Structures are given as C-alpha cells and as structure tokens.
Amino acid sequence: MTISKRRIDHLVLAVQDLDAAGAFYERLGFQVGARNRHPWGTENRIVQFRSSFLELITVGEDRALIPPHANRHFSFGAFVRDYLENRQGLAMFVLDSADAEADAAHFARARIGDYEPFFFERKGRRPDGSEARVAFTLAFSMAPDLPEVSFFTCQQHYPEAFWNPSFQIHANGASNVRSVTLNEGETGSHTDFLSSFTGAEPLNGGRCFPLLNGGRLDRVTCAGPRGLTSFSVGVPELGGLAECLQAEHIPFEMRSDRISIDSEAGFGVAIEFEVDGPEFVS
C-alpha cells in the first residue's frame, strides 16, 4: 500500500452567511476563530486542529475586489463567488505542501493544472491578541470535467505563526479532519487524476486514497449532486457529543462508530464525527 506523502491541510467550506455558519460550528462544539479579510474579496473564519483546519469562507461586500480568472491564473475569489451562486458546501480540497512551486510544475506535467503558483500573506492574531505574520503559496489543480471542485496544495511559510495549540482545543474533543468524500456522479471516474494529485495508491478498487496522519479521500459514484459531499473529523468518543447536539437541538444520526449531520443542516455539506483510531504513518 502506497500512502500519500501529503496530509489533509484544510477544507474550504463556502457559506452565504459567515457568522451564521460560525455560530453553527460553535454549537457543534468547535472553537471558531475571528473573521479575516482577504484582499481579493473573500472573508473567512478558521477551525484549527492538530495538523488540519476548516476554512469557513464567504464573499465580502465589495465584489469588485475579486479578480477574474485569466490565462494560467486561478482566481480563488472568483471560484468561491461562482460556487456560491449555485450552492453552499465543501468547495475546495487542500493538501499540504513543502514546495508549492514544484507542485505546480508537477501538475502541469501531469496535465491536471497549468496555473501559476499563488502567493499571499496576511496578519494573523495570537491568543494574546498580538499580531503574527502568516504567508502561503498555493498550487492549483482542476479535473476538467469536474468543475464543481477545486483541488490545491498549500505551503505555509511561517507555520509557527499559524499553528497554535490554544486554537486547537474544542469542546467536542475534535482532533483532525479524517476523511473527505467526493461524489463523481453515476458515470464519473477520476481515479488517475486523484492518484496524480494525492500521490497515493488507491485502495478498495480505487475508492479510497490514504493520506498521512490517518486521513483519506473517499470516492463514490452515485446519483445526486456531484462534488465534495461530506467530511469527517475525529473525536475521542460519541456519547458526550450526542448529548451536546441534543441540547442544541441539532438533528443527527448516530451509529456505532460515527455521528452524522446531513447537508441541509450543515450548510451544504454532510458533517460526520468518527471515533479516533490509529493514524497512518509514512
């Protein structure tokens, strides 16, 4: 079995109302960060785990800030804007990167994305309120016949300024993003694309792509909306979480190994909590 040398870095969750989504995730037992504003017209709030995070994102009031897509230029803001014109949900799947420029070159050679790397930086906030500089380079990839999803890798240039144990404490005990599910539709087949993007050898007949830190990308082919339809996070146990959800009047389904919240309640994406298990190692 060949496990990817990459881990899930983060998931980009596009929502119409950022504060409403943030409040919902707080009711789920997550610690949600403050609002950040990007110079290209989007705004986000972060839920940080040990080695991954959720990025709740929306379009800001000034849409004129959003640059258009151009030759070899992927516009992050334009993709989020266009995605939200059709639906809310999990819009982008992101793996970590040690060298985003090398990733962009690999994607071009593999013909899964010929985009210039995208560098940006912003000021962050430490728990004590002081400022910290964070900077990233992104390398984008797209499956031509799956425009509902963007894939990219993310290189952090000042990881020590971004990752903070104080931000990783959650009432529900969440540890990390564990899995993401991609629905290709009834006739889709993107095994080669996903293998090239993740660097993983698929398992279960091409249905599962194992990633570092116990993560995985699951591929399904079924009726219904195409795209990234669900994700799961690891928690130490389910009983206390179930009590919390009941107290918050959040509908859920409980099975022996997981709790599921449907996409209607979850701002366009199904959210699952699964009991933490042993992590893959490289």
C-alpha positions in Angstrom: 0.0 0.0 0.0 1.4 3.4 -1.0 0.2 6.1 1.3 0.4 9.7 0.1 3.3 11.7 1.5 0.8 14.5 2.0 -1.8 15.1 4.7 -5.1 17.0 4.5 -4.1 20.6 5.1 -7.6 22.1 5.1 -11.1 22.2 3.6 -12.7 25.3 2.2 -16.3 25.5 3.1 -18.2 28.1 1.2 -21.2 29.7 3.0 -23.5 32.6 2.4 -23.6 33.8 6.0 -20.2 33.5 7.6 -21.4 34.5 11.1 -24.3 32.1 11.0 -22.0 29.3 9.9 -19.5 30.2 12.6 -22.3 30.1 15.2 -23.4 26.7 14.0 -19.9 25.2 14.2 -19.7 26.6 17.7 -22.9 24.8 18.6 -21.2 21.6 17.3 -18.5 22.1 19.9 -15.8 23.7 17.8 -13.7 26.8 18.7 -14.1 29.1 15.7 -11.6 31.9 15.0 -12.3 35.6 14.3 -13.1 36.9 10.9 -10.2 37.5 8.5 -10.5 39.5 5.3 -8.6 38.8 2.0 -7.5 41.5 -0.4 -9.2 39.5 -3.3 -12.7 39.9 -1.8 -13.3 36.8 0.4 -13.6 36.6 4.2 -13.0 33.6 6.4 -13.1 32.1 9.9 -10.9 29.2 10.9 -11.5 26.0 12.9 -8.0 24.7 13.7 -7.0 21.1 14.6 -3.6 19.4 15.2 -2.5 19.3 11.6 -5.5 20.4 9.6 -8.2 23.1 9.7 -11.6 24.0 8.3 -11.9 27.3 6.5 -15.4 28.8 6.5 -15.4 31.3 3.7 -17.8 33.8 2.1 -17.6 36.7 -0.4 -17.3 40.1 1.2 -19.4 43.2 0.4 -17.0 44.6 -2.2 -17.2 42.1 -5.1 -15.1 44.5 -7.2 -12.1 43.2 -5.3 -12.4 39.8 -6.9 -10.0 39.3 -9.8 -11.2 37.3 -12.8 -9.8 34.0 -13.9 -7.1 34.6 -16.5 -4.7 32.5 -18.6 -2.7 30.4 -16.1 -4.1 32.4 -13.3 -6.7 30.7 -11.0 -8.8 33.3 -9.1 -9.5 32.0 -5.6 -12.1 34.7 -5.1 -13.9 34.1 -8.4 -14.1 30.4 -7.7 -15.7 30.9 -4.3 -18.1 33.6 -5.8 -19.2 31.3 -8.6 -19.6 28.3 -6.3 -21.9 30.3 -4.0 -24.0 31.3 -7.0 -25.1 27.6 -7.2 -24.8 26.2 -3.8 -23.1 26.2 -0.4 -20.8 23.4 0.7 -17.3 22.0 0.5 -15.8 23.8 -2.4 -12.1 23.0 -2.2 -9.9 20.1 -1.0 -6.4 21.1 0.1 -3.3 19.0 0.8 -0.1 20.3 2.5 3.0 21.2 0.5 6.7 21.6 1.2 7.2 23.3 -2.2 4.2 24.7 -4.0 6.2 25.8 -7.0 7.4 22.2 -7.5 3.8 21.0 -7.1 2.6 23.5 -9.8 5.2 22.2 -12.1 4.2 18.6 -11.4 0.5 19.4 -12.0 1.4 21.0 -15.4 3.5 18.0 -16.4 0.7 15.6 -15.4 -1.8 17.8 -17.2 -4.0 18.3 -14.2 -3.5 22.0 -13.8 -1.3 24.6 -15.5 -1.6 27.6 -13.2 1.0 29.9 -11.8 1.6 29.4 -8.0 -0.3 32.0 -5.9 1.5 33.6 -3.0 -0.2 35.7 -0.4 0.3 36.9 3.2 -1.8 38.5 5.9 -1.7 39.4 9.5 -2.9 36.9 12.0 -3.7 37.1 15.7 -2.2 35.1 18.5 -4.3 34.1 21.5 -2.9 37.1 23.5 -4.1 39.5 20.7 -0.7 40.3 19.3 -0.2 40.3 15.6 1.6 37.5 13.7 2.6 37.3 10.0 1.3 34.3 8.1 2.1 33.6 4.4 1.1 30.9 2.0 1.8 29.7 -1.6 -0.9 27.7 -3.3 -0.6 25.4 -6.3 -4.0 24.7 -8.0 -5.3 21.6 -9.9 -8.6 21.0 -11.6 -10.3 18.0 -13.2 -11.6 19.4 -16.5 -14.9 17.5 -16.3 -15.4 18.2 -12.5 -15.8 22.0 -12.4 -17.7 21.8 -9.1 -14.4 21.2 -7.2 -11.1 22.9 -6.9 -8.0 21.0 -5.6 -4.8 22.6 -4.4 -1.8 22.3 -2.2 -0.8 24.8 0.4 2.7 25.7 1.5 3.0 27.6 4.8 6.0 29.9 5.0 5.6 30.7 8.7 3.9 27.6 10.2 4.9 28.5 13.7 2.8 31.7 13.4 -0.3 29.8 12.2 -0.5 26.6 14.2 -1.3 27.2 17.8 -2.3 24.6 20.4 -4.6 27.2 22.1 -6.8 27.3 18.9 -7.0 23.5 18.8 -9.0 23.0 22.0 -12.6 22.1 21.2 -15.5 21.2 23.5 -16.3 18.2 21.3 -12.7 16.9 21.6 -12.1 17.1 17.8 -8.5 16.2 16.8 -8.2 16.4 13.0 -10.0 16.1 9.7 -10.1 12.4 9.0 -11.9 12.0 5.6 -13.5 13.7 2.7 -16.0 12.1 0.2 -16.1 13.0 -3.4 -19.2 12.1 -5.4 -18.3 11.8 -9.1 -21.9 11.1 -10.2 -23.1 7.9 -11.7 -20.7 7.9 -14.7 -17.6 9.6 -13.2 -14.2 8.1 -12.9 -11.3 10.3 -11.7 -9.0 7.6 -10.3 -6.0 8.7 -12.3 -6.5 12.4 -11.6 -6.8 11.7 -7.8 -3.8 9.4 -7.8 -1.7 12.1 -9.5 -2.9 14.9 -7.2 -2.6 13.0 -3.9 0.4 10.7 -4.8 -1.5 7.8 -3.2 -2.1 4.3 -4.5 -5.9 3.9 -4.3 -7.4 1.1 -2.2 -10.8 -0.8 -2.4 -10.9 -0.8 -6.2 -10.0 2.9 -6.5 -12.5 4.0 -3.8 -10.1 5.2 -1.1 -6.9 7.3 -1.3 -4.9 7.0 2.0 -3.2 10.2 3.2 -0.8 11.0 6.0 -1.9 11.4 9.6 -4.8 9.0 9.2 -6.6 11.0 6.5 -8.3 9.6 3.4 -10.1 10.8 0.4 -13.1 8.5 -0.5 -14.5 8.4 -4.0 -18.2 7.4 -4.6 -20.3 7.3 -7.8 -23.9 7.7 -7.1 -26.9 9.8 -8.0 -27.2 13.3 -6.6 -25.1 16.5 -6.7 -21.5 15.9 -7.8 -18.6 17.3 -5.8 -17.3 17.1 -2.3 -20.3 16.0 -0.3 -19.1 15.2 3.2 -16.2 15.2 5.6 -15.4 13.7 8.9 -13.4 14.8 12.0 -12.0 12.5 14.7 -13.3 12.7 18.3 -12.4 10.6 21.3 -16.0 9.4 21.9 -19.5 9.9 20.7 -21.7 9.9 23.8 -20.9 13.3 25.1 -21.1 14.8 21.6 -24.6 13.3 21.2 -25.7 14.9 24.4 -24.4 18.2 23.2 -26.2 18.0 19.9 -29.4 17.1 21.6 -29.1 20.0 23.9 -28.5 22.3 20.9 -31.5 20.8 19.1 -29.3 19.8 16.1 -30.7 16.8 14.3 -28.2 13.9 13.8 -28.0 10.2 13.1 -25.9 8.0 15.4 -24.3 4.7 14.5 -21.9 2.6 16.4 -18.8 4.3 15.1 -20.0 7.7 14.0 -22.4 10.6 14.2 -23.7 12.2 11.0 -25.3 15.6 10.4 -27.0 15.9 7.0 -26.0 18.6 4.4 -29.2 20.6 4.9 -28.3 21.3 8.5 -24.6 21.5 7.7 -24.6 24.5 5.3 -24.4 22.3 2.2 -22.1 19.5 3.3 -22.7 16.5 5.5 -20.6 16.5 8.6 -19.5 13.3 10.4 -17.8 12.6 13.6 -15.9 9.3 13.9 -14.1 7.8 16.8 -10.3 8.4 16.6 -8.3 5.4 15.5 -4.7 4.6 14.8 -3.1 7.0 12.3 -1.3 6.0 9.1 2.4 6.5 9.3 4.8 7.2 6.4 
